[in-house]
Amino acid sequence: MKQIFFIGILSMVCLNIIAQNKITFSIIDTESKDALVGVNIFIPALDKGAVSDVEGNSIITNIPNGTYQIKFSYIGYEEEIISLTFPNSTNIIKIELRQNVSELGEIIVSSNRANRSIANIPSRIEVLTDEVEEAATMDPSKIAHLLMHTTGVQVQQTSATSGSASVRIQGQYGRYTQILKDGFPIYGGFTGGLGVLQIPPLDLSQVEFVKGPSSTLYGGGAIAGLINLISKVPKKDKDELSLHLNLSNIGNLDLNSFYSKRTEKWGITVFASNNTNTLYDVDDDGFTDVPEVRKLNFNPRVFYYLDDRTTISLGGTFTNENRIGGDTKLVQGFVPDSTHNYFERNKSKQITSQFKIERQVSDDNKLEFKNSSNRFERNIYLNGYAFAGTQFSTFSELSYSSNKAKHNLILGANVYTDNFEEKPIAVENLRNQKLLTFGVFGQHIWDINSLFALETGFRVDYNSDYGIFPLPRLAFIYKPNLYFTVRFGGGMGYKLPSIFTEDAERLAFENISPIDTETQEAERSYGLNTDFTYRFISSEKLSISLTEFIFYNRLNRPLVLKSNSPLGYQFINSDGYFETKGIESLLKASSGNFHLYLGYTFVDAIQNDDNTTSTLPLTPSHSFHSDLMFVEEGKWRIGIDAEYESAQTLASGRKVRALFKAGFLAERTLKNISVYINLENWTDTRQTRYESLVQSPFDNPRFTEVWAPLDGFIFNAGFKIKL
C-alpha cells in the first residue's frame, strides 16, 4: 500500500515537471532585421516576463500547459501580442517589431526645412522640448537659462550695468549666431544686444540648435550656427490657458499668461507677460549688479485654415522695456550730485509682424510664402552720453518643397532689408546703415538606402554693398544599425559688417566710427563637423546613449574694433583669422522616472591679429554641465544641476579663475495647479566675490569685463495654473 502511495506521489510530481515548458524568442526589427536589445516580454496570466539580450534573444521557462497571450513592447515600436498554446513543438519563435514614430514621440524639426524626424536628418540638429517647461520655471522672463541646456552654448553677459548678453556657440562670438523665431530673422543687428533678455519661453514648444555653418538656408550671420525658437500652435480639441506667477529674492515679479484655441476654421494663440525687477546690489558697493527692469510682452497669432491643404497665419510681437543700472542712489530717484552721477538707462520698443501662407499643392508638394517686419527702437543714456536709433528690417521668402519617398527637394528665393538710422543726439557723423540682400537657395536630401542619406545644398546671396556670396553645404548620415549613427557636414558662411557687436555694446557705441563700406569687407568662414551617436541600451526600463561631436570653424579677415585715438574706435578687417575647434560629449541616461544628462565641451579658440596669436577672450577651454531629474508626469518634477567652466582669458590678457555653479528645482502638480521652488546658483558664484566690478573714480567709473555671474544666489518660487 505504501509503495502504491509513493508511486502516485512520484507520478504527480513528474507530470507537473513535464507540464513546465520552456520557450525562446528571437526579436528583430522588421525593416533592418537588426536584433533588438531590451525588449520586454510579458505573460499577464502568469505574471511572468523577461528581457531580450544583446543578441535579441530571451528565454522564458516554467510555463504550465495551456494557452496564453504574450506581449512584446519596446520604446519606439508597435506593441506585438501573440497567443501560444503549450506544450509547443517550436523551441524558438522569431518576433518582428515594427517602428512606431508616434509612440516614440519622435521629434519633427523645421530648421532644415524638410520637416523630418530628427533621427533621419543628415545635418546635426539638437532639440529641447521638455526643457522648455523646466527653463520657464527657473526664469520665466527670458530664454537665457533655456539656451544653456545644451553643450557648447554659452550665454555671455556683455554689459555690467545694462545686463545685455549674447549667445556664443562653440566659443565663437555671439554676433556669429543667428536667432530665429519660427524661421523669421527678427533678432539680428541692433535688436540682438537685448534680444536674448527680451524673449520669454512660455509660448515656445521647442528650441532647435544647428551648430556649425548654417547659411545655406538662412543666409548670412549663421557662421557659428543658428537657434530657431518654435512657438506653440493651436491644436484641435486641446485648448490651453496657462497662468504663471513668479517671485524671487532679488526683486523679480513675473506675471505670464498663454491662451490657445482652435476651431474648424480658426485658431489663436496669445501670450502676454509683465516682468519687473527692482535694482539689486549684492555686494553693497553702491552700483547695481542687476538693473531695475520694467518689461511688457504681447505676442498674438491668428491662424485661418482655408481648407485641408491651406493654412494662413498672422502674428506679431510687441515689447516695451525700460532698464536702469548704475549708481543705486540715482536708480532709486535721488538727484545727481558730484559723487553720485553715474547711471545707464536703456529704453527699447520692438514691434514685429510675421505672415505665412502654406499651400499643400499635392500630397508631395508644398508652396510657402512668408514675410516679416521688425521695428526696434533703443535709446541709451549713459552719464551725460546718449545714443539712440531705430532699426527697421524686412524679410520676404517664397519657397517650394517636394517630399517623396527617397527625395526631399527645397527651392526658394528671399530678400532681406536692414536699415538703421541713428538719431542726431550727440554726434555729427551718423552711423546709418542700409543693407539690401537677395538670395536664392536649393537643398536636396536623398535617402540612398536604409543605411545612408545625403544632403546637398547651395545658396547664392547678393548684397548691394558687398557683392556675391556663394554658400555650398554638404552633409550625410550613416546608420549601419539601430544603435550607431554617424553624421558629417560642412559648409561656408558670411557676416556683413555692422557696428552692433559685443565690443561696441560694452562701450555703449560711444566714439565708434561708422563702417566704411569702401574699405571694409564681409567676413567669410568655412566649417566642418562630425558626430557619432551610440545607443548602448534602449528599453522601457533603461536607456543610455553617448554622442561625440567634433567641430572646426575658421573665419578669415574678421572685423575687429581698433582704437583710433584721438578719434575713438573704428572697425577694420584684420589680416588674421578666428579659429575654433574642439569636441562635445553628451551622455543621456533614463531609468524609470529618473533622467541624467552629462555634457562636456572642449574648445580651442584662438585669434590671430597682426601675426600675433592669442586665446579668444571669454572662452573657457573646458566646460561641464549635468542635470539629474526625477519626473513623475502630473505629479513631481525634481532636479539638480551643476555647471563648471575652466579659467578664461579676458580681452586684456588677464586670466581669471574657474567657475562652478549648482542649482535645485522642485515642482509639485495637483491637478491643474503647480507650485515650485528654485534655488539658482546656490553656490553663490559671482564675480564680485573675487574682485571689484567697479573701478574708481566712482563719479565716472570704469567696469571690469564681465566673466562670471553678477547676481549670485537666486531663490525664486511661484505657481502655474493650466486650464
Summary of the structure (lengths in Angstrom):
residues: 723
radius of gyration: 29.2
end to end distance: 77.4
largest distance: 123.4
contacts: 2466
relative contact order: 0.11
helix: 10%
strand: 57%
